[in-house]
Amino acid sequence: MVYAFIQDVPIDEAGYRRIMDNLGTEPVAGSILHLCVRREDGGLRYIDVWESEEACTQAFDQRIHAAVDAAFGGHRPSTEPTVQVLDVLDITGAALSANV
């Protein structure tokens, strides 16, 4: 079942770019869509869509947390930013249809 969420993160664009550089160019398994937008307060908002909640958890455990830790010198907050889970009714799009 598709799993999607919104997450506001207290980092700037430079921090985000460091995370993305640490993730590398290989696609993250299970990710259907990752959208990063700037909030009015200067922080960032992630909108993510995953093949499943399990795929999301596995990606964070295996790749994403390590990339964040490396980007911030191991000084990642001990708690994750609040995640607002979305109730997905439908997902469409040419690029998405091959992944779902």
C-alpha positions in Angstrom: 0.0 0.0 0.0 1.3 3.5 -0.9 2.6 5.5 2.1 3.0 9.2 1.9 3.8 12.0 4.4 4.7 15.7 4.9 7.6 16.5 7.1 8.8 20.0 8.1 12.5 20.0 8.7 14.5 22.8 10.5 17.3 22.9 7.9 18.3 25.3 5.2 19.0 24.6 1.5 22.7 24.2 2.1 22.0 21.4 4.7 19.6 19.8 2.3 22.2 19.8 -0.5 24.7 18.1 1.8 22.2 15.4 2.6 21.5 14.8 -1.1 25.2 14.7 -2.0 25.7 12.1 0.7 22.8 10.0 -0.7 24.5 9.9 -4.1 22.8 9.4 -7.4 21.5 5.9 -7.0 17.7 5.9 -6.5 16.5 5.2 -3.0 14.7 1.8 -3.1 11.0 2.1 -2.6 10.8 5.9 -3.1 8.2 7.0 -5.7 8.4 10.7 -5.2 10.4 13.1 -3.0 9.6 16.8 -3.2 11.4 19.4 -1.2 9.9 22.9 -0.9 10.9 26.1 1.0 8.6 27.2 3.8 8.0 30.9 4.4 9.9 30.7 7.7 13.1 29.5 5.8 12.8 25.8 6.8 12.1 23.1 4.4 9.1 20.8 3.8 9.4 17.3 2.4 6.5 15.6 0.6 7.3 12.0 0.2 5.5 9.1 -1.5 6.8 5.5 -0.9 5.8 2.1 -2.2 5.0 1.2 1.4 5.6 2.2 5.0 8.0 -0.7 5.3 10.0 0.5 2.2 10.2 4.0 3.8 11.4 2.6 7.1 14.0 0.4 5.4 15.3 3.3 3.4 15.7 5.5 6.4 17.4 2.8 8.3 19.8 1.8 5.5 20.6 5.0 3.7 18.8 8.2 4.7 19.8 8.5 8.4 23.5 7.8 7.5 23.4 10.6 4.9 21.8 13.0 7.4 24.4 12.1 10.0 27.2 12.7 7.6 25.8 16.0 6.4 25.7 17.4 9.9 28.7 15.8 11.4 26.8 13.3 13.5 24.8 16.0 15.3 21.4 15.0 14.1 18.6 15.7 16.7 17.8 12.6 18.7 14.1 12.8 17.7 12.8 13.0 14.1 10.7 16.0 13.0 7.0 15.4 13.1 5.6 13.4 10.2 2.1 14.1 9.0 0.9 10.9 7.3 -1.3 11.5 4.2 -4.4 9.4 3.4 -3.6 8.7 -0.3 -6.7 8.1 -2.4 -5.0 8.1 -5.8 -1.6 8.6 -7.4 -1.1 9.2 -11.1 1.4 10.4 -13.5 3.5 9.0 -16.3 6.7 8.8 -14.2 4.8 7.3 -11.3 2.8 4.6 -13.0 5.9 2.4 -13.6 6.7 2.5 -9.8 3.3 1.7 -8.3 
